Amino acid sequence: MNGLYDGFNRKVDYLRISITDRCNLRCFYCMPESGVVPKPHKEILSYEEIELFVRAAAEAGISKVRITGGEPLVRRDAAKLIEMISKVPGLTDISLTTNGILLPEYGDDLKKAGLRRVNISIDSLDPEVYRRITRHGDVKRALSGLRKAIELGFEPVKINTVLMRGVNDDPRAFIRLIYDYPIHIRFIELMPISRWDPNLFISVDEFKTKLATFGPLELVAGPQGAGPASYVIFKGALGTIGFISPMSNHFCSSCNRLRLTPDGKLRACLFSDVEFDIKPKLRDNIHGEEIITLVRNVLKNKPEKHDARKGETLERLMCQIGG
């Protein structure tokens, strides 16, 4: 059987690569206010090591790659990595998740390097709420990044919004935004990874009920991407609204993901602390076939489904795994 499959016969063709655990924001559900203790430079995978892994993974069946963080654009020359992996045979999609703040500065370079689409994390359009969630961020800068992404022709442009009850669960500003821009806003259930407060959790189904009070919702096919979101539109809107429900209605049965952390740990499941240190092998003149064998062995340990409902947080913070 061609391609990569786990022990439950799920095809795995999507690799998420976190290139840094640092960030220029401090979202309270993702990392401590003081940030994380920076890892020594030697502990972080080089771009050449990442490219080596991606080439082997693509040969084995990975066709989609997403670059994440932390905030990936705080790492120097992120566009260089995009350019390197854009030349890897077999890849059909390279995307980036960012908070958008540095897109006005680096967007042109990223586009020239081969990046075609972006997801921008914006948890509120209210300046004060955004500042409270991010601990010091300015939503105007994030929206400047959004406009830059649209100006450069990234397609599709998506916004990721982590839902929190009583914090950012009023959808009106986001609804207005999809009438102004051809973007796709995805509301994501809060997950027990870095900080878990069950009082903040709101399910996608409950949030849909709120949305429906503003007009009829029509189910539509989603834009390009490898994610599990379902989408709806409001009549006359330029963009769509999507929903991702990892907690209330998990999509483990169709999970197609593999994750690589900045320090070279390979994880088959976001919600599992089981990980495999591949950095020593990448630095030991490993050949492509050996990498492929390693990946297949990791996938044998991919669980059938996560057990995050028990409410325990993981050993790593979200910023250390990759968003």
KOLTORLUM-726513 format. One line per field, with one value per residue (C-alpha): residue in one letter; x, y, z. Coordinates in pm, 1 decimal. Layout:
% residues N
res [a  ...] $
x [X  ...] $
y [Y  ...] $
z [Z  ...] $
% end
This chain:
% residues 323
res [m  n  g  l  y  d  g  f  n  r  k  v  d  y  l  r  i  s  i  t  d  r  c  n  l  r  c  f  y  c  m  p  e  s  g  v  v  p  k  p  h  k  e  i  l  s  y  e  e  i  e  l  f  v  r  a  a  a  e  a  g  i  s  k  v  r  i  t  g  g  e  p  l  v  r  r  d  a  a  k  l  i  e  m  i  s  k  v  p  g  l  t  d  i  s  l  t  t  n  g  i  l  l  p  e  y  g  d  d  l  k  k  a  g  l  r  r  v  n  i  s  i  d  s  l  d  p  e  v  y  r  r  i  t  r  h  g  d  v  k  r  a  l  s  g  l  r  k  a  i  e  l  g  f  e  p  v  k  i  n  t  v  l  m  r  g  v  n  d  d  p  r  a  f  i  r  l  i  y  d  y  p  i  h  i  r  f  i  e  l  m  p  i  s  r  w  d  p  n  l  f  i  s  v  d  e  f  k  t  k  l  a  t  f  g  p  l  e  l  v  a  g  p  q  g  a  g  p  a  s  y  v  i  f  k  g  a  l  g  t  i  g  f  i  s  p  m  s  n  h  f  c  s  s  c  n  r  l  r  l  t  p  d  g  k  l  r  a  c  l  f  s  d  v  e  f  d  i  k  p  k  l  r  d  n  i  h  g  e  e  i  i  t  l  v  r  n  v  l  k  n  k  p  e  k  h  d  a  r  k  g  e  t  l  e  r  l  m  c  q  i  g  g] $
x [0.0  151.7  164.0  177.4  -84.6  -121.8  -227.0  -595.0  -553.6  -583.6  -384.2  -141.9  -45.5  -25.4  281.3  271.4  616.0  668.7  988.7  995.3  830.6  880.9  608.5  557.0  223.3  132.1  -214.9  -317.1  -447.8  -121.1  176.4  275.0  287.1  665.5  692.8  891.9  1254.7  1437.1  1603.1  1970.4  2015.5  2179.6  1863.3  1646.6  1630.8  1807.2  1628.0  1852.5  1748.8  1383.9  1425.0  1594.0  1299.7  1040.3  1205.4  1189.2  836.2  717.1  872.4  677.8  342.7  324.9  178.6  76.9  299.9  205.5  464.5  364.5  508.5  490.3  490.4  691.9  777.2  981.6  1237.4  1492.6  1457.8  1137.2  1089.5  1414.3  1260.5  947.6  1165.7  1361.9  1063.3  866.2  1115.5  1052.7  894.5  557.0  432.9  106.4  41.5  256.8  79.6  156.6  -16.9  67.9  -79.8  -42.7  153.6  468.8  295.4  325.2  701.3  758.9  455.8  621.1  920.4  694.8  490.5  803.0  939.2  639.8  385.3  31.8  -202.4  -212.0  -414.8  -415.1  -494.2  -719.1  -926.4  -1119.3  -1177.0  -1243.4  -917.3  -955.0  -1057.9  -775.1  -529.8  -660.3  -633.7  -288.2  -177.7  -38.0  -129.2  -277.3  -553.7  -492.2  -154.9  -312.7  -572.9  -296.4  -149.8  -488.5  -516.5  -160.2  -240.6  -543.3  -344.1  -73.5  -329.0  -285.8  -574.9  -753.3  -701.0  -840.0  -879.6  -849.4  -1045.5  -1031.9  -1373.5  -1398.4  -1725.3  -1787.9  -1463.7  -1502.0  -1823.0  -2015.9  -1993.7  -2125.2  -1791.2  -1672.5  -1995.8  -1940.6  -1586.6  -1695.8  -1921.1  -1616.8  -1353.5  -1350.5  -1204.7  -1288.9  -1325.6  -1296.8  -1415.7  -1222.5  -1319.3  -1082.5  -857.1  -696.4  -337.1  -161.4  -420.8  -759.4  -1054.1  -1375.4  -1577.0  -1436.4  -1539.2  -1819.5  -1908.9  -1937.9  -2303.3  -2387.2  -2200.5  -2384.7  -2709.8  -2583.2  -2486.4  -2826.0  -2992.2  -2827.7  -2972.3  -3010.9  -2693.5  -2632.5  -2386.2  -2117.5  -1802.8  -1495.2  -1198.1  -873.0  -703.9  -629.8  -833.6  -1148.5  -1368.5  -1728.6  -1844.8  -2155.5  -2238.0  -2469.8  -2657.1  -2462.2  -2140.4  -1804.7  -1656.4  -1757.1  -1764.9  -1619.4  -1627.2  -1365.5  -1481.0  -1189.9  -1364.1  -1740.5  -1732.0  -1376.6  -1258.4  -998.7  -1135.6  -1017.7  -699.9  -428.3  -164.0  189.8  367.8  731.6  831.2  1106.5  1344.6  1298.0  1028.3  784.2  428.4  154.1  -124.4  -165.4  -324.4  -69.0  258.6  411.2  680.5  994.1  1322.3  1442.6  1696.8  1996.3  1918.5  1878.6  2223.4  2380.3  2385.6  2062.0  1932.8  1585.0  1478.8  1580.6  1369.2  1072.3  1111.0  1129.4  809.1  624.3  727.8  604.3  268.6  223.9  190.5  -79.1  -377.9  -721.2  -860.9  -761.4  -876.5  -856.4  -1203.3  -1054.6  -937.2  -569.3  -325.3  -23.6  337.1  418.7  257.2  70.5  345.5  598.5  400.5  283.6  -54.6] $
y [0.0  331.5  626.6  655.3  481.9  444.0  134.2  213.2  242.4  621.3  781.0  1041.5  1302.0  1625.3  1744.9  2039.4  2180.5  2417.7  2613.9  2803.7  2803.4  3179.4  3433.5  3809.8  3766.5  3591.9  3446.3  3317.3  2981.3  2912.5  3025.1  3192.1  3569.2  3548.6  3335.3  3012.8  2954.4  2981.9  2661.0  2684.7  2737.1  2394.9  2223.2  2370.2  2199.9  2390.6  2467.8  2217.0  1944.1  2030.4  2017.6  1676.8  1542.8  1700.2  1549.9  1201.2  1250.7  1373.8  1072.4  852.1  1023.7  1358.3  1609.7  1900.7  2099.3  2377.7  2595.8  2698.6  2819.9  2981.8  3261.1  3131.1  3476.1  3565.0  3310.2  3470.1  3405.8  3202.5  3279.0  3091.4  2771.6  2824.2  2860.2  2545.9  2319.1  2469.0  2288.4  1947.4  1706.2  1568.4  1860.8  2008.2  2260.1  2476.0  2700.4  2912.1  2985.3  3327.4  3593.5  3831.9  4101.5  4052.6  3990.4  4353.9  4321.5  3972.4  3899.9  3993.8  3769.1  3479.7  3512.6  3522.6  3218.1  3008.6  3045.9  3035.2  3058.0  3168.3  3119.1  3421.0  3377.0  3659.4  3575.7  3902.0  4213.3  4418.7  4600.9  4559.1  4193.9  4117.9  4291.5  4091.1  3757.2  3827.6  4014.7  4308.4  4278.3  4540.8  4404.6  4684.9  4528.2  4186.0  4336.2  4509.0  4163.4  4037.9  4316.4  4250.4  3882.8  3975.4  4237.5  3981.9  3738.1  3458.0  3220.7  3125.4  3357.6  3208.1  3346.0  3109.8  3209.6  3004.8  3031.8  3123.5  3164.5  3518.1  3638.2  3636.2  3444.8  3743.7  3683.5  4015.9  4178.5  3865.2  3846.4  4204.3  4112.7  3843.1  4098.0  4321.6  4064.6  3729.9  3544.6  3229.9  3256.3  2928.8  2911.6  2648.5  2490.9  2558.4  2259.2  2143.6  2181.4  2477.0  2623.8  2465.7  2637.9  2441.1  2754.8  2907.5  2617.2  2669.1  2400.2  2460.8  2353.2  2613.9  2878.9  2785.2  2853.5  3204.0  3258.7  3147.3  3437.4  3670.4  3499.4  3163.8  2961.3  2761.5  2472.1  2507.8  2330.8  2469.5  2640.8  2465.6  2309.5  1993.0  2073.2  1922.6  2233.9  2247.4  2574.3  2790.7  3119.9  3409.4  3529.9  3801.6  3757.3  3750.1  3493.7  3193.1  3083.2  2749.8  2533.6  2301.3  2083.3  1880.0  1837.1  1803.5  1612.2  1502.1  1407.4  1148.6  888.0  1099.8  1245.7  1272.6  1465.4  1427.6  1698.7  1800.8  2025.2  2290.6  2069.0  1768.3  1564.2  1379.6  1353.3  1143.5  1303.2  1657.2  1535.9  1268.7  1327.8  1034.0  1173.0  1051.4  1241.0  1231.8  1512.3  1284.2  1076.2  1382.6  1492.1  1151.9  1143.4  949.4  847.5  908.4  546.4  540.5  849.3  688.5  375.0  595.2  778.3  452.3  327.8  651.3  616.3  273.1  460.5  699.6  643.4  566.5  874.6  1130.9  1128.6  1502.4  1510.8  1394.1  1753.8  1696.9  1930.4  1806.1  1822.4  2064.2  2402.0  2462.6  2695.7  2414.7  2166.1  2385.9  2538.5] $
z [0.0  -111.3  124.8  501.8  715.9  1089.0  1280.6  1218.3  840.6  837.4  559.1  694.0  433.9  636.1  828.0  1067.0  1143.4  1434.9  1376.6  1706.6  2048.5  2082.5  2015.8  2012.9  2194.8  2520.9  2465.8  2806.1  2679.2  2494.6  2703.9  3033.1  3059.8  3094.1  2779.7  2764.6  2856.2  2522.0  2412.3  2318.0  1944.8  1910.1  2033.8  1756.9  1418.9  1143.8  819.4  645.1  890.7  843.6  466.1  492.8  689.9  458.1  148.4  296.2  428.8  89.3  -77.6  162.0  103.6  284.7  37.6  261.2  496.5  738.1  910.1  1263.2  1594.6  1848.6  1599.2  1303.0  1169.9  1479.2  1359.0  1130.8  757.2  775.4  405.5  337.7  475.2  264.9  -44.0  43.8  94.5  -195.5  -419.5  -261.7  -513.7  -412.5  -203.5  -328.1  -51.0  176.8  426.2  731.0  1060.7  1204.3  1430.5  1137.3  1315.7  1107.3  775.0  660.3  705.4  567.5  348.3  18.8  87.0  186.5  -132.0  -349.0  -163.8  -264.5  15.7  -120.8  177.6  539.5  854.6  1084.4  1454.0  1575.6  1883.4  1903.9  1696.0  2007.7  2093.5  2467.9  2454.9  2211.2  2443.6  2739.1  2557.3  2414.0  2728.5  2530.7  2164.4  1933.6  1712.6  1461.1  1382.3  1333.3  1100.5  905.2  854.2  737.5  481.9  364.3  311.5  98.9  -92.1  -177.3  -311.9  -60.6  -122.8  84.7  381.1  701.1  1051.5  1347.5  1657.6  1979.5  2143.2  2511.2  2695.2  2813.5  2655.2  2277.1  2207.3  2066.5  1689.3  1559.2  1472.8  1294.1  1095.3  978.5  874.7  627.7  457.4  408.4  307.5  119.8  417.3  609.1  986.7  1176.9  1536.5  1732.9  2064.2  2352.5  2420.2  2747.4  2641.7  2806.3  3041.3  3097.8  3259.6  3196.9  3268.0  2949.6  2727.8  2479.4  2229.1  1857.7  1866.8  2129.7  1933.9  1613.9  1797.3  1874.4  1512.4  1386.0  1567.4  1313.3  1007.4  833.7  787.5  472.0  469.2  202.2  92.1  261.0  97.5  17.8  317.0  505.5  812.9  965.0  963.8  844.5  688.1  656.8  485.7  551.7  244.7  64.9  261.4  80.7  315.7  522.9  884.3  984.2  1295.1  1442.5  1732.3  1872.3  2208.2  2158.4  1829.5  1768.6  1421.4  1524.2  1283.3  989.3  1141.9  876.8  1074.6  1194.3  1394.8  1420.9  1713.4  1699.7  1897.1  1671.2  1842.3  1620.2  1755.3  1601.7  1811.3  1938.4  2262.3  2345.8  2529.1  2340.6  2112.7  1939.7  1930.1  1570.0  1598.0  1673.3  1366.5  1143.3  1259.6  1202.7  821.8  810.6  465.5  331.2  356.2  721.6  787.8  617.6  831.4  1141.6  1044.5  981.4  1325.7  1486.6  1313.2  1466.6  1797.4  1676.1  1907.4  1770.3  1943.2  2200.4  2562.6  2622.9  2775.7  3103.0  3140.4  3209.8  3037.7  2845.9  2956.7  2675.2  2620.1  2295.4  2177.4  2228.0  2018.9  1734.8  1665.6] $
% end
